[in-house]
Amino acid sequence: MMANAVPIRLHLTTEITLEQLIKQVSKVVLNALRHQQYRYEDLKRELDFISAGQQIASLGVNIEPFDYDLTFGDCKTSLHNLSNALIDDLTVFIFDRHDNNGLKVEFDANPNRYTEHELENHLAQFERLINGMLAAPNDAISKATLLSEDERHKILHTWNNTAYSIPQQSIVEAFRDQVLRTPTAIAVSSEQSKFTYSELDALSNAWANKLISEHIGSGDLVAIALTRNSNMLVALLGTLKAGAAYLPLDPDFPEERLRSILEDAQPKLILSCHEAIEHLPNVSPPIMLIDDPHSDISLNNNACHPTELTISGNSPAYVIYTSGLYWTTKRCRNSA
């Protein structure tokens, strides 16, 4: 037996009922059958779907309403469907054998895409969906469930059981713990440079000591206006280790917005770089360039020793401005 596949297109909504869907499918299939002499292979060629794996639709439905009561005189026969056509993805076969045993549904799939367990699960979900729609034919089919109670419990409860006790420590303390665990692991990398946890700790210590020497300390605010590279993390950690909070500034922001933020926040210092400084407005806080050579910034033990400050979890960590009504800024302060 030779059969031609006919593509159909359905319009589904979240409110459509089973009765409405059946009427739509009946009408669409009836119209599509007018073109069943047009070969599926020719249609794919017309649509330029000629490469391997390209299909008009990945899901196929094959309904086979055949009478399997085939006899030759007094000889009875037993019919078995041994094989179907090559399946690219998934095809649903529905058999009506007129044996008073109802419909038989089989899923035939590409073994490279589905395991036997996955197929069994899809078939169980399909049966659950059909039973749900038949039990409430006037309800929207979107209300019918695919999930078993075990699957629903897994998604809603098991997968969401992610409670984790967070240590009551500051960002600086958490970072120091990570340095002790993985000192030689890469902590941050960019096109310009990369640092291990130990190197990042040492450089941020050096910058913290430098900021302290510039009279930056607890309660102060340091604006960070840097391009996205490894030095940005050095600046952020250095600022926190000095006891100050940082104010992130995006150099790509419009100059007027940057000016508004700086005038409102009044940072004590701006940490920037040569690439970003040309985008900053002319404001009063002093600017220090992190990519300039600094004699007191190195991995030398004399420069990178830890500060003696204690940073608690309640210490201010950063101040950030979000867009408010009509592009006015709103200020938020967050703890370490």
C-alpha positions in Angstrom: 0.0 0.0 0.0 1.3 3.5 -0.9 0.1 6.6 0.9 0.9 10.3 0.5 1.4 12.6 3.4 -0.7 15.7 3.5 0.5 18.7 5.6 -2.2 20.5 7.6 -2.1 23.7 9.7 -4.3 24.3 12.7 -5.1 27.4 14.6 -5.0 26.6 18.3 -5.7 28.9 21.2 -5.7 28.4 25.0 -9.5 28.6 25.0 -10.3 26.1 22.3 -12.5 23.1 23.4 -12.3 19.5 22.2 -15.5 19.9 20.2 -14.2 23.0 18.5 -10.8 21.3 17.8 -12.5 18.3 16.2 -14.6 20.5 13.9 -11.6 22.5 12.9 -9.5 19.3 12.2 -12.3 17.8 10.2 -12.6 20.9 8.0 -8.9 21.3 7.5 -8.3 17.7 6.7 -11.2 17.6 4.2 -9.7 20.6 2.4 -6.2 19.2 2.5 -7.3 15.9 0.9 -8.1 17.7 -2.2 -4.4 18.0 -2.8 -3.4 14.5 -1.8 -2.3 13.7 -5.3 0.5 16.3 -4.9 3.5 14.2 -3.8 5.0 15.1 -0.4 8.5 14.9 -1.9 7.6 17.4 -4.6 6.2 19.8 -2.0 9.5 19.6 0.0 11.4 20.3 -3.2 9.2 23.3 -4.0 9.9 24.6 -0.5 13.6 23.9 -0.8 13.5 21.4 2.0 15.9 19.0 0.3 18.7 18.8 2.8 18.9 15.8 5.2 16.7 16.3 8.3 14.6 19.1 6.8 10.9 18.4 7.1 7.7 20.4 6.6 6.5 19.1 10.0 8.3 17.1 12.6 5.2 15.4 13.9 3.1 13.0 11.8 -0.3 11.4 12.4 -1.2 8.3 10.5 -4.8 7.0 10.9 -5.3 3.4 9.6 -8.9 2.3 9.7 -8.5 -1.1 8.1 -10.5 -4.2 8.5 -8.1 -6.9 9.6 -10.7 -9.7 9.3 -9.1 -11.1 6.1 -10.0 -14.6 5.1 -9.2 -16.8 2.1 -12.1 -19.3 1.9 -12.0 -21.3 5.1 -8.5 -20.1 5.9 -8.2 -17.3 8.4 -5.3 -14.9 8.6 -3.3 -13.1 11.2 -2.1 -9.6 10.2 0.9 -7.9 11.8 2.3 -4.5 11.0 6.0 -5.2 10.8 7.4 -1.9 9.8 6.5 1.7 8.8 8.2 4.2 6.7 11.5 5.9 7.8 10.6 8.2 10.7 12.5 11.5 10.9 11.2 12.5 14.2 7.9 11.2 15.7 4.7 9.8 14.1 1.5 8.8 15.9 -0.2 5.7 14.4 -3.9 5.2 15.2 -5.3 1.8 14.2 -9.0 1.0 14.0 -9.2 -2.7 13.3 -13.0 -3.1 13.6 -12.6 -5.8 16.2 -14.7 -4.1 18.9 -11.5 -3.4 20.9 -11.5 0.3 20.3 -8.6 2.3 18.8 -4.9 1.3 19.2 -2.3 4.1 19.4 1.4 3.6 18.8 4.2 6.0 18.7 6.9 5.4 16.1 10.1 7.5 16.5 13.6 8.0 15.3 15.8 6.1 17.8 18.5 8.7 17.4 16.2 11.3 19.0 14.1 9.3 21.5 14.8 6.5 23.9 12.3 3.8 24.6 11.6 5.2 28.0 10.9 8.7 26.6 8.5 7.2 24.1 6.7 5.3 26.8 6.4 8.5 28.8 5.1 10.5 25.8 2.5 7.8 25.2 1.4 7.9 28.8 1.1 11.7 28.7 -0.8 11.4 25.4 -3.3 9.0 27.0 -3.6 11.2 30.1 -4.3 14.2 27.8 -7.0 12.4 25.8 -8.7 11.1 28.9 -8.7 14.6 30.4 -10.3 16.1 27.3 -12.9 13.4 27.1 -13.8 13.8 30.8 -14.5 17.5 30.3 -15.2 18.1 26.5 -16.6 21.6 27.1 -13.5 22.8 28.9 -10.6 24.4 27.2 -8.2 21.6 26.2 -5.4 23.7 27.7 -6.8 22.7 31.1 -6.2 19.0 30.5 -2.9 17.9 32.1 0.0 15.9 30.7 1.6 15.3 34.0 1.1 12.4 36.5 0.9 13.2 40.2 4.5 12.0 40.5 5.7 14.3 37.7 3.7 17.3 39.1 5.2 16.7 42.5 8.7 16.5 41.1 8.4 19.8 39.2 6.6 21.7 41.9 8.4 20.4 44.9 11.4 18.1 44.3 13.1 20.4 41.7 12.2 23.5 43.8 13.7 22.1 47.0 16.7 24.3 46.6 16.8 25.8 50.1 20.4 26.4 51.1 21.8 27.9 54.3 23.7 31.1 53.3 26.6 31.9 55.7 26.2 35.3 57.4 29.3 36.8 56.1 30.3 39.8 53.9 31.3 39.6 50.3 34.9 40.2 51.3 34.8 37.3 53.8 33.2 35.0 51.3 35.9 36.0 48.7 38.7 35.3 51.2 37.3 31.8 51.9 37.3 31.1 48.2 40.9 32.3 47.9 41.9 29.8 50.6 40.0 27.0 48.8 41.3 27.6 45.3 44.2 30.0 45.3 45.6 29.0 41.9 42.3 28.7 40.1 41.4 31.4 37.5 39.1 33.9 39.1 38.6 36.3 36.3 39.8 36.7 32.7 39.5 39.1 29.9 41.2 39.9 26.6 43.7 42.1 28.4 44.6 39.9 31.4 43.6 37.1 33.7 44.1 36.6 37.5 44.0 33.6 39.8 42.2 34.0 43.1 45.5 34.6 44.8 46.5 37.3 42.4 43.1 38.9 42.5 43.2 38.9 46.3 46.7 40.5 46.3 46.0 43.2 43.7 42.7 44.1 45.4 44.5 44.3 48.7 47.1 46.7 47.2 44.3 48.9 45.8 42.5 48.8 49.1 45.7 50.0 50.9 46.1 52.7 48.2 42.5 54.0 48.7 43.0 54.0 52.4 46.1 56.2 51.9 43.9 58.5 49.9 41.7 58.9 52.9 39.0 56.6 51.6 37.2 54.6 54.3 34.0 53.5 55.9 31.0 55.5 54.8 32.7 56.8 51.7 31.6 56.2 48.1 33.9 55.4 45.2 32.6 55.6 41.6 33.8 52.8 39.3 33.8 53.9 35.7 35.6 51.2 33.8 35.3 49.1 30.7 34.4 45.4 31.3 37.8 43.7 32.0 39.7 42.1 34.8 40.6 45.4 36.4 36.9 46.1 37.1 36.8 43.3 39.6 40.1 44.5 41.2 38.6 47.9 41.6 35.3 46.6 43.1 37.0 44.3 45.6 39.6 46.9 46.5 36.9 49.5 47.2 35.0 47.0 49.5 38.2 46.0 51.3 38.9 49.7 52.0 35.6 49.8 53.8 33.9 52.0 51.2 31.0 51.4 48.9 31.2 51.5 45.1 29.0 53.3 42.6 29.0 51.5 39.2 29.0 53.8 36.2 28.6 52.7 32.6 30.8 54.8 30.4 28.4 54.3 27.6 25.6 56.1 29.4 24.7 59.6 28.0 26.9 62.3 29.5 24.0 64.1 31.1 22.8 60.9 32.9 26.4 60.3 34.3 26.5 63.9 35.4 23.2 63.6 37.2 24.3 60.5 39.0 27.6 62.0 40.1 26.1 65.2 41.2 23.5 63.4 43.3 25.8 60.7 44.7 28.8 62.9 45.4 31.5 60.1 45.4 34.8 60.9 47.1 36.8 59.5 44.2 36.3 58.1 40.7 38.3 55.0 39.6 38.5 54.9 35.8 40.8 54.0 32.9 42.1 55.7 29.7 39.4 54.1 27.5 36.5 55.2 29.7 37.6 58.6 31.0 36.9 60.4 27.7 33.2 59.6 28.2 32.9 61.0 31.7 31.5 64.5 32.3 33.7 67.3 33.8 32.9 66.9 37.5 34.5 67.8 40.8 35.6 64.4 42.3 39.2 63.5 41.6 39.8 60.7 39.0 42.4 58.0 39.5 43.2 55.8 36.4 43.6 52.1 37.3 45.6 51.4 34.2 48.2 54.1 34.9 51.5 52.8 36.4 51.4 53.0 40.2 54.5 52.4 42.3 52.4 51.2 45.3 50.4 48.7 43.3 52.1 45.3 42.8 52.1 41.7 44.0 54.9 42.6 46.4 54.1 41.6 50.0 54.7 45.1 51.2 51.9 46.5 48.9 49.4 43.6 48.9 49.1 42.9 52.6 45.4 42.6 53.8 43.9 45.7 55.5 43.1 45.5 59.2 39.5 46.5 58.6 36.6 44.3 59.5 33.9 44.3 56.8 30.5 43.1 58.2 27.5 41.9 56.3 25.7 45.1 57.2 28.4 47.4 55.7 27.3 49.4 52.6 28.5 47.5 49.5 27.3 49.6 46.6 24.9 52.3 45.5 23.1 51.9 42.2 20.9 54.2 40.2 17.9 52.9 38.2 15.8 54.7 35.7 12.8 56.4 37.3 9.8 58.2 35.8 10.7 60.3 32.7 14.4 59.1 33.0 15.0 60.6 36.4 17.2 58.4 38.6 16.3 56.4 41.7 19.0 55.6 44.2 19.4 52.2 45.9 21.9 51.3 48.6 22.8 47.6 49.2 24.8 46.0 52.0 27.9 43.8 51.7 
